[in-house]
Amino acid sequence: YFLYYLYFWFVSSPNHFLYYLYFWFVSSPNYFLYYLYFWFVSSPNHFLYYLYFWFVSSPNHFLYYLYVWPVSSPNYFLYYLYFWLVSSPNHFLYYLYFW
């Protein structure tokens, strides 16, 4: 039938249009998307790689600071609220539970 024919012509044939686009845009080592991939993702000095290491891996970057200060620090505000409202035996929620 027609859809079956289109499937084999566009998907299974080695010279169909989508197959050609796939190999031209995905498999060719000098196509544009492949170049962008290696320039933005794999190059050690590209912009996204720089942003990744500056915002994610650096021990003094901004997001790392936000993570360690509000989440990991043992004296941060949310940690204090957690122990005050959840773990303390005389906190408000504990009082409401028993009352």
C-alpha positions as CSV (number, residue, x, y, z in Angstrom):
1,Y,0.0,0.0,0.0
2,F,1.0,3.6,-0.2
3,L,2.2,4.2,3.3
4,Y,4.1,1.0,3.2
5,Y,5.7,2.1,-0.1
6,L,6.6,5.5,1.4
7,Y,8.1,3.7,4.4
8,F,10.5,1.6,2.3
9,W,11.3,4.5,0.0
10,F,12.0,7.0,2.7
11,V,13.3,4.8,5.5
12,S,14.7,1.5,4.1
13,S,16.1,2.5,0.7
14,P,19.8,3.3,0.8
15,N,19.3,6.2,-1.6
16,H,16.1,7.8,-0.4
17,F,15.8,11.4,0.7
18,L,15.8,11.0,4.5
19,Y,18.6,8.5,4.3
20,Y,20.6,11.1,2.3
21,L,19.8,13.8,4.8
22,Y,20.7,11.5,7.7
23,F,24.1,10.8,6.3
24,W,24.8,14.3,5.1
25,F,23.7,16.0,8.4
26,V,24.6,13.3,10.9
27,S,27.3,11.0,9.6
28,S,29.4,13.2,7.4
29,P,32.6,14.4,9.2
30,N,32.4,17.8,7.6
31,Y,28.8,18.8,7.7
32,F,27.5,21.8,9.6
33,L,25.8,20.2,12.5
34,Y,28.8,17.9,13.1
35,Y,31.0,21.0,13.1
36,L,28.8,22.8,15.5
37,Y,28.7,19.7,17.8
38,F,32.5,19.5,18.0
39,W,32.9,23.2,18.3
40,F,30.2,23.7,21.0
41,V,30.4,20.4,22.8
42,S,33.7,18.6,22.4
43,S,36.2,21.3,22.0
44,P,38.1,22.1,25.2
45,N,38.0,25.8,24.6
46,H,34.5,26.3,23.2
47,F,31.9,28.6,24.8
48,L,29.5,25.9,26.2
49,Y,32.4,23.9,27.6
50,Y,33.7,27.1,29.2
51,L,30.2,27.8,30.7
52,Y,29.9,24.2,31.9
53,F,33.2,24.3,33.8
54,W,32.7,27.9,35.0
55,F,29.1,27.3,36.3
56,V,29.2,23.6,37.2
57,S,32.7,22.3,37.9
58,S,34.5,25.2,39.3
59,P,34.7,25.2,43.1
60,N,34.2,28.9,43.3
61,H,31.6,29.6,40.6
62,F,28.2,31.2,41.2
63,L,26.0,28.1,40.9
64,Y,28.3,26.1,43.0
65,Y,28.3,28.8,45.7
66,L,24.5,28.8,45.6
67,Y,24.4,25.1,46.0
68,V,26.9,24.9,48.8
69,W,25.5,27.9,50.7
70,P,21.8,27.1,50.7
71,V,21.9,23.3,50.4
72,S,25.1,21.8,51.8
73,S,26.2,24.1,54.5
74,P,25.4,22.8,58.0
75,N,24.3,26.3,59.2
76,Y,22.3,27.6,56.3
77,F,18.8,28.8,56.7
78,L,16.9,25.9,55.1
79,Y,18.9,23.4,57.1
80,Y,18.0,25.3,60.2
81,L,14.3,25.4,59.3
82,Y,14.4,21.7,58.6
83,F,15.7,20.8,62.0
84,W,13.7,23.4,63.7
85,L,10.4,22.4,62.1
86,V,10.9,18.7,61.4
87,S,13.5,17.1,63.7
88,S,13.3,19.1,66.9
89,P,11.2,17.4,69.5
90,N,9.6,20.7,70.5
91,H,9.1,22.3,67.1
92,F,5.8,23.6,65.8
93,L,4.9,20.7,63.6
94,Y,5.8,18.2,66.3
95,Y,3.6,20.1,68.7
96,L,0.7,20.2,66.3
97,Y,1.1,16.4,65.7
98,F,0.8,15.5,69.4
99,W,-1.8,18.2,70.1
